[in-house]
Amino acid sequence: MPHATPFTLAVNPKIPQRLARLEELANDLWYSWDRSTRSLFSRLHPGLWGAVGHNPKAFLKRVDESLLLKAAEDQVFLANYNSILSAYDSYHGEPVRTETPGGLNPYDEVAYFCFEFGFHESFPIYSGGLGILAGDHCKAASDLRLPLIGVGLLYRQGYFFQTIDNHGNQQVTYTSSDFEDLPVVPVLNANGSEVRIVVDLPQRKVMVKVWRAKIGHVTLYLLDTDLQENSADDRDITHQLYGGDGTNRIEQEIILGIGGVRALRELGIKPTIWHINEGHAAFMMLERMRGLVQQGLDFPSALEAVAANTVFTTHTAVPAGHDHFSADMMSTYFSSFHHELGATREEFMGLGWDPDTHDFNMTDLAVRVSRFHNGVSKIHGSVSAHICRDLWPHIEPEENPMAYITNGVHVPTFLAQEWADLFDRYLGYEWRNNMSDPEFWLRIDAIPDHLFWSVRQSLKSQMLYGIRARLAKQNLRNRGSEAHLDRLLKFTDPLNPNMLTLGFARRFATYKRATLLFEDLDWLRRIVLDQERPVMIIFSGKAHPADVPGQDLIRRISEVERMPEFEGQILLVEDYDLRLARRLVAGVDVWLNSPVYPLEASGTSGMKAGINGTLNLSVLDGWWGEGYNGKNGWAIKPGLENMASAQRDKEESKEFYETLQDHVVPLYYARDKLGYSPGWVKMAKNSMMSLLPRYNAARMVGEYAAKFYVSASRQGTRYADNDFNGAKRVAAWKAYVRKVWGGVAIRRLDTPLKRISFGEGLKLQVAAKLNGLQPEDVVVELLICRKIKSATLCEFKHFRFGFTGVTQSDEHLFALDLTPDLCGKLDYYIRLYPYQPLLTHPFEMGMMIWL
Ligand SMILES: *Cc1c(COP(=O)(O)O)cnc(C)c1O
């Protein structure tokens, strides 16, 4: 019908009264971690369930009325439906805890901003690790009843779908979502019309629509510019995630940061804690500052007031990975913003100015206008402290305010159902309440080995089953022959899941070195093709469409996959997403990770694997640097950082081959007469026992609450009370300190002793020229270095000097009586820094004078 006009008509089924609440279930992302809800939908029509991408809302609009009517009369279905509703109601109806977690006040609310959120494959507004972490943060907050709302963007196309052709070329397809099919609804205002907010862009105003998604107890607000009121270009602002150019990126970040604050204002939501997950949302702080300046605050006080209750989490370990915008671009988009902030243009640009790259750096902005900052693993915290060291020029990175909170994963989402069932039987239902208690999880040890192993095998079978389906589809599309498919699937027999299987799946970024195992193909052949003890390796992942080297990795894997000898034992599966991730992490035997140290900020897929008893074989980087305990997997020690990269790849791949051939393969195949390796089961149990209590998202969110949220709320109040008196005082004090600091100096008055006996005291005295500061504006401090293990590392003990008087020449005297409680040769240091009790971090000014 080439000339006919197609009229479209959607015929939606009428949901029978008895099943009316299916719609409620479909509109709450609770289903993203409640598997029985998903099965309920899927059982109505498995084919349709697959066709709509496991999306309950889309499913309900398309399912045959007759199936619903039948289900409404089916006692088995109804029983299942009712038991799910009862679980749903008890989750949602649970009384709000009187004691809010971590000591928050009843009125506290966290606003959590992120560029992407990953809850479930049916809601495509995520690309990978960052988004899924944000999703897990919301899910855990809901579980903990932590008062948190999310703020993000609703992308029409989200991230791309991937196919891989016969030559290993990645093909990219974008699909537009019909928002009516997504678990979102427009936010309405009191008179029932849709909320619109306005964001200023150069020479125009952009209208923004606000959507709402429900994640259990958490509400996520999503902003969307695809509205008729906007020009075609502006409609495209929220078109794709990480899809556009620099202009699109800055506009998206303005919509998220500035639009996000305006949306919350419009809705009357007053967060007391503001958390930005990665620097994309840092313009949020500018909009809040503008609001305060409009209320009459000056620029420096507004900055202090906003920073006091702002948390910034950085996820990147490569300085080039931080977002930055040219000065020109900033002039275009923020030409008059400094006026509205009551600041000079220099002051405004100074908020994000990066003297190394001569542009506006979103990480610098984020750190300067927040007082709580963290990396996402111990190693990454330290890397970030070094990257940002210039923001606190006189403070050693080890002491600067960049802290760390290690990531975690949402256990109900990523722990396979079979494990949850086994835990219910062997640990009791209360395992859910003991998520972060290491003692509790030791009970896993008592699960009989053969049962433990049968769960592992069953998960592996399911994974193989899923892989077969994907590979078959892939082969058909690429016009591969049946014979070729047979060869590919030769070893993925779900009935015989007995070949040691390694998995590598994540974003194909070069620093993750997906092809490290191909460094020495002969060695790899000897390991993989061993007749008695063969090995299979499954690869999956997407490369950003603009990342050419990342796509080369895919081609290389495809090339090795197609080498006749590897056929069927090295597999490349396309379109890595949350669904495939859940299957792979639980189904393979070993999870590989080979990043270039120290570039893996945290990594979370290895946690998902480890909690499912899949053993990690990884470079000691990111989370594995602290997760590995010698008994719960295998560790590759990174080569020296200054080694040439080719040599380093060679060394580290050698370590991988040796570990595989000497440890992994022999342990896996040391099967007893029951068909499994007791040593393997022991290690898998160790993995679960050690990792479950630590790398779960409830522990992570609890740590954010205890370390940051409670203090941020308190600081926010201290700064805002009495018409922002605290913020004004700190701002004025800092300005004064900065003005006079150049003239502050310190000298020692007593003669340093070289030797004393244990028990004897020392009397130390220093004179400080304070140049107008008061003695209470500074801390004079002595540090004793206690050498730990290796002679190069210090653990410091701190002692404060007391103020004793002023000399005739207007020097301030400070004294300390010290009786060392240590013997041996001690190193000690004396220093002076500006201090006042309203500060959030003692070194936030980055100033220090060492004697
Ligand atoms: C967990 C997860 C990631 C993050 O994996 P890393 O190995 O930490 O990079 C990426 N994509 C998906 C789909 C995931 O589930």
The ligand as a MOL file (V3000), in Angstrom:
LIG
                    3D

  0  0  0     0  0            999 V3000
M  V30 BEGIN CTAB
M  V30 COUNTS 15 15 0 0 0
M  V30 BEGIN ATOM
M  V30 1 C 27.6020 -3.9460 36.1490 0
M  V30 2 C 27.4790 -3.5290 34.7400 0
M  V30 3 C 28.4610 -2.7240 34.1540 0
M  V30 4 C 29.6810 -2.2720 34.8930 0
M  V30 5 O 30.6900 -3.2280 34.6540 0
M  V30 6 P 32.2130 -2.9410 35.0060 0
M  V30 7 O 32.8940 -4.2330 34.8350 0
M  V30 8 O 32.2050 -2.4470 36.3790 0
M  V30 9 O 32.6860 -1.9210 34.0480 0
M  V30 10 C 28.3070 -2.3620 32.8220 0
M  V30 11 N 27.2460 -2.7560 32.1020 0
M  V30 12 C 26.2880 -3.5520 32.6250 0
M  V30 13 C 25.1390 -3.9450 31.7810 0
M  V30 14 C 26.3710 -3.9500 33.9630 0
M  V30 15 O 25.3950 -4.6950 34.4900 0
M  V30 END ATOM
M  V30 BEGIN BOND
M  V30 1 1 1 2
M  V30 2 1 2 3
M  V30 3 2 2 14
M  V30 4 1 3 4
M  V30 5 2 3 10
M  V30 6 1 4 5
M  V30 7 1 5 6
M  V30 8 2 6 7
M  V30 9 1 6 8
M  V30 10 1 6 9
M  V30 11 1 10 11
M  V30 12 2 11 12
M  V30 13 1 12 13
M  V30 14 1 12 14
M  V30 15 1 14 15
M  V30 END BOND
M  V30 END CTAB
M  END
